[in-house]
């Protein structure tokens, strides 16, 4: 596919009016929507802002490439835009951005589209080409520049393929230094290929041979072979997502963000070539004498491991929980011997039986890779059988993961000839033995006692304390709208629901999570002078997202105005959560929003608590925001 098939001239903006990052994003999204390239501006913006929250797409050198791959896209499009004055876009070099490429990729983008986007990204590392784009005055000039550049790019690719074929057919390797690299970014559209080209270009200037594997949306390309890895002096991992690392065991390895592959290519190549990098080991040991650029506190690592377990567990929670809840609803009318009731209840229960083993197993997997999965899952099952519950499962996951790490360290001194036995024999047997013994004799009984005490405490809560707990959980759901506080409140309620079958706290967190998007939608409807036209259009979708218990619909508004949006949401969410406990509302389903309200013991009281909380938050937000001015 030609790049100009994606560079639609009708959507180009040759003179951006906005002077802020979000204003520029909104202006470009509006152009995509007006030209029917996207069908849902709010959903598309949510994807754009989520990508920005990971790493700024302001690449430096005056270029920004915001992008999203989502179902909101009708047709794959690259919107080109220019700003004469420049925009503070939080760029990696701290300088203003003048050229913008907003990439809109459909969820099912095919290889042809993705390859065209990759080629476009590669062109932007050439200063002369960027300079000519800065001087372009019309959409036609922009398209002509890309057409000419793509012809040159295709000829260079042909020459490179011929050179690679000649090199690979030769049995003799060059005396030049040789390094290897892997590039990857979360969406796999732009940064992956820009890092690849930047590394290859710099390596050519330095007289260094390099082979770069890309982990993009179109899969793994230019895959590194065992011979490549053996030959290489060092390995560069320029990636913002997980890539396969075990194959680099024993090699000097630099692990950096994908943006460093674009902007710090010379530094990375120099260090990899001179072996100034930690020695990577699949056993988790590294040579600390070399440069080690790993960052992140132990709290961040624990949170990442915990979220790996919870996110993997959630499909079992949602699928099993809702089927069980529907079966309970049918039981009231069909009886407990009806085949449909028995079918739904059995399937739901089977899914629910996996919750704690899956949680524990994938926490351990995140900590210790694949050797941690089996002892983690078995530890989780022991937690279930010993009535240690959700908390016991959490403990089992971390215990199994760190047990395997300890074994990897302890067995590092074994002869090289026994390395093959570690993964297939030593780690499974010793890991299961240690984890099982600790869970069976110590951790399981301790957490069973804690679990029983906690359940007894919750069952004997007075109305006042129950209301306070419901308000706390509801408010936490709105503090960061999908972040650590939100996940902590949801995980706690899931744990109680799993252990007791009592859905009262599920009612509190569901109401709390539905409030932020509903409040924004209501405020934009009744306080129109406080929202601009684009915000009002975007806010309409929050009615659907709020009713569906998708708190993340509020994130774009919270990012633009955090104090007012989050502050007002927390107040209403806390009130709604407290009211569900005051009125003794339960929802025996872990997700679903308005679609599972009929499963509640008091559906109208739940809707009343939701309405009261949403209206209070909407009024606070509407009164708090400043009126929109013409500019």
Residue pairs with C-beta under 8 A, 6 or more apart in sequence:
1 112
1 113
1 115
1 116
2 116
2 147
2 150
3 78
3 116
3 119
3 120
3 123
3 146
3 147
3 150
4 143
4 146
4 147
4 150
5 116
6 76
6 77
6 78
6 113
6 116
6 117
6 120
7 78
7 80
7 120
7 142
7 143
7 146
8 35
8 37
8 77
8 78
8 79
9 139
9 140
9 142
9 143
10 35
10 139
11 31
11 32
11 35
11 37
11 77
11 79
12 31
12 79
12 80
12 81
12 139
12 142
13 27
13 28
13 31
13 79
13 80
13 81
13 82
14 81
14 82
14 136
14 137
14 138
14 139
15 82
15 83
15 84
16 24
16 27
16 81
16 82
16 83
16 87
16 100
17 27
18 24
18 26
18 27
18 83
18 87
19 85
19 87
20 87
20 88
21 87
21 88
21 89
21 90
22 559
22 560
24 81
24 83
24 87
24 89
24 100
25 45
25 48
25 49
25 66
25 102
26 45
26 534
27 81
28 66
28 79
28 81
28 100
28 102
29 38
29 41
29 44
29 45
29 48
29 102
29 534
30 41
30 534
31 79
31 81
32 38
32 41
32 44
32 77
32 79
32 102
32 104
33 41
33 537
36 74
36 75
37 73
37 74
37 75
37 77
37 79
37 104
38 44
38 72
38 73
38 74
38 104
39 72
39 73
39 74
40 71
40 72
40 541
41 72
41 534
41 537
41 538
42 537
42 538
42 539
42 540
42 541
42 542
42 553
42 556
43 70
43 71
43 72
43 541
44 68
44 70
44 72
44 73
44 104
45 538
45 556
46 552
46 553
46 555
46 556
47 68
47 69
47 70
47 72
48 66
48 67
48 68
48 102
49 555
49 556
49 559
50 68
50 555
51 57
51 66
51 67
51 68
51 186
51 187
52 66
52 90
53 559
54 186
54 240
55 240
55 257
55 258
55 259
56 89
56 90
56 91
56 92
57 64
57 65
57 66
57 67
57 190
57 191
58 64
58 89
58 90
58 91
58 92
58 97
59 65
59 91
59 92
59 124
59 191
59 194
59 259
59 262
59 263
60 91
60 92
60 93
60 95
60 262
60 263
61 93
61 95
61 127
61 130
62 86
62 95
62 96
62 97
62 98
62 99
62 130
62 134
63 97
63 98
63 99
63 100
63 101
63 124
63 130
64 87
64 89
64 91
64 97
64 99
64 100
64 101
65 100
65 101
65 102
65 103
65 121
65 124
65 190
65 191
66 100
66 101
66 102
66 103
67 101
67 102
67 103
67 104
67 105
67 187
67 189
67 190
68 103
68 104
68 105
68 187
69 105
69 106
69 107
69 109
69 187
69 189
69 217
70 105
70 106
70 107
71 106
71 107
73 104
73 105
73 106
73 107
74 106
75 104
75 106
76 104
76 105
76 106
76 109
76 113
76 117
77 103
77 104
78 101
78 102
78 103
78 104
78 117
78 120
79 100
79 101
79 102
79 104
80 99
80 100
80 101
80 133
80 139
80 142
81 99
81 100
81 101
81 102
82 98
82 99
82 100
82 133
82 134
82 136
83 96
83 97
83 98
83 100
84 98
85 96
86 96
86 97
86 98
87 96
87 97
87 98
88 96
89 96
89 97
91 97
92 259
92 263
93 263
98 134
99 130
99 133
99 134
101 120
101 124
101 190
103 117
103 189
103 190
105 113
105 114
105 117
105 187
105 189
105 217
106 113
109 217
111 218
114 188
114 189
114 216
114 217
114 218
115 218
117 189
117 190
118 189
118 192
118 193
118 214
118 216
118 218
119 150
119 153
119 193
120 146
121 189
121 190
121 191
121 192
121 193
121 194
121 197
122 153
122 193
122 194
122 196
122 197
123 129
123 146
123 149
123 150
123 153
124 130
124 194
125 194
125 197
125 198
125 201
125 262
126 149
129 145
129 149
132 145
133 142
133 145
136 142
136 145
167 174
173 231
174 209
176 207
176 208
176 209
177 207
177 208
177 209
177 233
177 273
178 208
178 209
178 210
178 211
178 231
178 232
178 233
179 203
179 208
179 209
179 210
179 232
179 233
179 234
179 235
179 236
179 269
179 272
179 273
180 210
180 211
180 212
180 213
180 224
180 228
180 229
180 232
180 234
180 235
180 236
181 196
181 199
181 210
181 211
181 212
181 213
181 235
181 236
181 237
181 238
181 261
181 268
181 272
182 212
182 213
182 214
182 215
182 224
182 235
182 236
182 237
182 238
182 239
182 243
183 191
183 192
183 193
183 195
183 196
183 199
183 212
183 213
183 214
183 215
183 238
183 239
183 258
183 261
184 192
184 214
184 215
184 216
184 238
184 239
184 240
184 241
184 243
184 258
185 191
185 192
185 195
185 239
185 240
185 241
185 258
186 240
186 241
187 217
188 215
188 216
188 217
188 218
189 216
189 217
191 240
191 258
191 259
191 261
191 262
192 214
192 215
192 216
192 258
193 214
193 216
194 261
194 262
195 212
195 238
195 258
195 259
195 261
195 262
195 265
196 212
196 214
196 261
198 261
198 262
198 263
198 265
199 210
199 212
199 236
199 238
199 261
199 265
199 268
199 269
200 210
200 212
201 265
202 265
202 266
202 269
203 209
203 210
203 265
203 269
206 266
206 269
206 270
208 269
208 273
210 269
211 222
211 224
211 228
212 222
213 220
213 221
213 222
213 223
213 224
214 220
214 221
214 222
215 239
215 241
215 243
224 247
226 247
229 235
229 247
229 248
229 251
232 251
232 272
233 252
233 272
233 273
233 274
233 275
234 251
234 252
234 253
234 254
234 271
234 272
234 273
234 274
234 275
234 276
234 277
235 248
235 251
235 252
235 253
235 254
235 272
235 277
235 280
236 253
236 254
236 256
236 261
236 268
236 269
236 272
237 243
237 245
237 253
237 254
237 255
237 256
238 256
238 257
238 258
238 260
238 261
238 262
238 268
239 255
239 257
239 258
240 257
240 258
245 253
245 280
245 282
246 282
246 369
248 280
249 280
249 281
249 282
250 279
250 280
250 281
251 279
251 280
252 272
252 275
252 276
252 277
252 278
252 279
252 280
252 287
252 290
253 277
253 278
253 279
253 280
254 268
254 271
254 272
254 277
254 278
254 291
254 293
255 293
255 294
256 264
256 268
256 293
260 267
260 268
261 268
270 276
271 277
271 291
275 290
276 290
276 291
277 290
277 291
278 286
278 287
278 288
278 290
278 291
278 292
279 286
279 287
279 290
280 286
281 412
282 369
283 408
283 409
283 411
283 412
283 422
284 368
284 405
284 408
284 409
285 408
285 409
285 412
286 292
302 398
303 484
304 366
305 363
305 366
305 367
305 397
305 398
305 401
306 363
306 394
307 487
308 362
308 363
308 365
308 366
309 358
309 359
309 360
309 361
309 362
309 363
309 366
309 394
309 397
310 359
310 487
310 491
312 358
312 359
312 362
313 355
313 358
313 359
313 362
316 351
316 352
316 354
316 355
316 358
317 352
317 355
317 494
317 498
317 590
317 591
318 590
318 591
318 592
319 348
319 351
320 347
320 348
320 349
320 350
320 351
320 352
320 354
320 355
321 348
321 352
321 497
321 588
321 589
321 590
321 591
322 348
322 589
322 590
322 591
322 592
322 596
323 344
323 345
323 347
323 348
323 351
324 344
324 345
324 348
324 349
324 352
324 588
324 589
325 348
325 587
325 588
325 589
325 596
325 599
326 344
326 348
326 599
327 341
327 342
327 344
327 345
327 348
328 345
328 588
328 599
329 598
329 599
330 338
330 340
330 341
330 344
331 338
331 341
331 345
334 340
334 341
335 341
336 342
352 498
353 384
355 390
355 393
355 494
355 498
356 380
356 381
356 383
356 384
356 389
356 390
356 392
356 393
356 396
356 498
357 377
357 378
357 380
357 381
357 384
357 393
358 377
358 380
359 380
359 390
359 393
359 394
359 397
360 376
360 377
360 379
360 380
360 383
360 393
360 394
360 396
360 397
360 400
361 372
361 373
361 374
361 376
361 377
361 380
361 397
361 400
362 373
362 376
362 397
363 376
363 394
363 397
363 398
363 400
363 401
364 372
364 373
364 375
364 376
364 377
364 379
364 396
364 397
364 398
364 400
364 401
364 404
365 372
365 373
365 376
365 401
366 372
366 401
367 397
367 398
367 401
367 402
367 404
367 405
368 400
368 401
368 402
368 404
368 405
368 408
370 423
371 404
371 408
371 423
371 427
371 428
371 431
372 400
372 401
372 404
372 431
374 428
374 431
374 432
375 400
375 403
375 404
375 428
375 431
375 432
375 434
375 435
375 436
376 396
376 397
376 400
376 401
376 435
378 400
378 432
378 435
378 436
379 393
379 396
379 397
379 399
379 400
379 435
379 436
379 439
380 393
380 396
380 397
382 388
382 396
382 436
382 439
382 440
382 444
383 389
383 392
383 393
383 395
383 396
383 439
383 443
383 444
383 447
384 392
384 393
386 392
386 439
386 440
386 444
386 445
386 447
386 448
387 448
387 451
387 452
388 395
388 396
388 443
388 444
388 445
388 446
388 447
388 448
388 451
389 447
389 448
389 451
389 495
389 498
389 499
390 451
390 491
390 494
390 495
390 496
390 498
390 499
391 447
391 450
391 451
391 454
391 495
392 439
392 443
392 444
392 447
392 448
392 451
395 443
395 447
396 435
396 439
396 443
399 435
399 438
399 439
399 443
400 431
400 435
403 431
403 434
403 435
403 438
404 427
404 431
407 426
407 427
407 430
407 431
407 434
408 422
408 427
411 422
411 426
414 422
451 499
455 496
455 499
455 500
458 469
458 496
458 500
458 502
461 469
463 581
463 582
466 504
466 581
466 582
467 578
467 579
467 581
467 582
468 578
469 505
469 508
469 581
470 504
470 505
470 507
470 508
470 577
470 578
470 579
470 580
470 581
470 582
471 508
471 574
471 575
471 577
471 578
471 581
472 489
472 574
472 577
473 489
473 492
473 493
473 505
473 508
473 509
473 512
473 577
474 508
474 509
474 511
474 512
474 515
474 573
474 574
474 575
474 576
474 577
474 578
474 580
474 613
475 512
475 570
475 571
475 573
475 574
475 577
476 485
476 486
476 488
476 489
476 512
477 485
477 486
477 489
477 490
477 509
477 512
477 513
477 515
477 551
477 573
477 577
478 486
478 512
478 513
478 515
478 516
478 551
478 566
478 569
478 570
478 572
478 573
478 574
479 485
479 486
479 566
479 570
480 486
480 566
481 516
481 551
481 552
481 554
481 555
481 558
481 566
481 569
482 551
482 552
482 555
486 513
486 551
489 509
489 512
490 509
490 513
492 505
493 505
493 506
493 508
493 509
494 506
494 590
496 502
496 505
497 503
497 505
497 506
497 588
497 590
501 588
502 586
503 586
503 587
503 588
503 589
503 600
504 580
504 581
504 584
504 585
504 586
506 586
506 587
506 588
506 589
506 590
507 580
507 581
507 585
507 586
507 587
507 600
507 606
508 576
508 577
508 578
508 580
508 581
509 577
510 549
510 587
510 591
510 593
511 573
511 576
511 577
511 579
511 580
511 606
511 609
511 610
511 613
512 573
512 574
512 576
512 577
512 613
513 549
513 551
513 573
514 546
514 547
514 549
514 551
514 576
514 593
514 610
514 614
515 546
515 569
515 572
515 573
515 576
515 610
515 613
515 614
515 617
516 546
516 551
516 553
516 554
516 558
516 565
516 569
516 573
516 617
517 542
517 543
517 545
517 546
517 550
517 551
517 553
517 554
518 542
518 543
518 546
518 547
518 610
518 614
518 617
518 618
519 546
519 554
519 568
519 569
519 572
519 613
519 614
519 617
519 618
519 621
520 539
520 542
520 553
520 554
520 557
520 565
520 618
520 621
521 539
521 540
521 542
521 543
521 546
522 614
522 615
522 618
523 530
523 531
523 539
523 617
523 618
523 619
523 621
523 622
523 625
524 530
524 531
524 535
524 536
524 539
524 540
525 536
525 539
526 618
526 622
527 618
527 621
527 622
527 623
527 625
528 536
529 627
529 628
530 622
530 625
530 626
530 627
530 628
531 539
531 625
531 628
532 628
535 557
538 556
538 557
539 557
541 553
542 553
542 554
545 552
545 553
545 554
546 553
546 593
546 614
547 593
547 594
548 592
548 593
548 594
548 595
549 591
549 592
549 593
549 594
550 593
554 565
554 569
557 565
558 565
558 566
558 569
561 625
564 621
564 624
564 625
565 621
567 620
567 624
568 617
568 618
568 620
568 621
568 624
569 617
569 621
571 616
571 617
571 620
572 612
572 613
572 614
572 615
572 616
572 617
572 618
572 620
573 613
573 617
574 613
575 609
575 612
575 613
575 616
576 609
576 610
576 612
576 613
576 614
577 613
579 585
579 605
579 608
579 609
579 612
579 613
580 605
580 606
580 609
583 602
583 605
583 608
583 609
584 601
584 602
585 600
585 601
585 602
585 605
585 606
585 609
586 600
586 601
586 602
587 596
587 597
587 599
587 600
587 606
588 599
588 600
589 596
589 599
597 603
597 606
597 607
600 606
